Amino acid sequence: MQKERTHQKNISPNETVPVEYIPRKTMCQLIYHELESVKGITAEQYEAAIQKYPVLGQLYTLLKEFYRIVFSRKSEELDSWMETAAELKIDELDRYINGLRNDLRAVKNAIIYPYNNGLAEGSVNKIKLTKRIMYGRNSFALLKAKLLINEYFHQIN
């Protein structure tokens, strides 16, 4: 209660308090979709949010640019993107960029080449899940038989 009173006193009469509230979920949808396809936010609301929080607009621009680089298969543009992103000096973004730099060759190869190891990772994940479910209940031979039977039925269907 005291914070609200203090906050209201700190706002000058010329300053307007935004009445409209944009849910965080709606703002997060802008990461994956264009503004026109996100329900619950208008172009005016978006512009007002960017005006109030300019870093938010810079982050959206960076995300869209990263998306474009990855799906256009232009890995040579990644270095300049990382430099631009580092200029924002946001800790979480800096950690992400450092992670990219630590394995830059693999990241660029992932952008360039159309194939990935998703199928192998999915199979390993399924084996680990089955192992966790059966943990402490049965022997390795039963786990092996169950995995082979699941694989056999998966191939038939």
TABELTA-V462562 format. One record per backbone hydrogen bond with DSSP energy under -1.0 kcal/mol. CO is the residue of the C=O (numbers start at 1). NH is the residue of the N-H. Records with the same first field share a line. If there is no record, write none. Layout:
BEGIN
CO=NH, NH
END
This chain:
BEGIN
1=5
2=6
3=7
4=8
5=9
6=10
23=27
24=28
25=29
28=31
29=33
34=37
35=38
42=46
43=47
44=48
45=49
46=50
47=51
48=52
49=53
53=56
54=58
55=59
56=60
57=61
58=62
59=63
60=64
61=65
62=66
63=67
64=68
65=69
66=70
67=71
68=72
69=74
74=77
75=78
77=81
78=82
79=83
80=84
81=85
82=86
83=87
85=88
86=89
90=94
91=95
92=96
93=97
94=98
95=99
96=100
97=101
98=102
101=104
103=107
104=108
105=109
106=110
107=111
108=112
109=113
117=121
118=122
119=123
120=124
121=125
122=126
123=127
124=128
125=129
126=130
127=131
128=132
129=133
130=134
134=137, 138
139=143
140=144
141=145
142=146
143=147
144=148
145=149
146=150
147=151
148=152
149=153
150=154
151=155
152=156
153=157
END
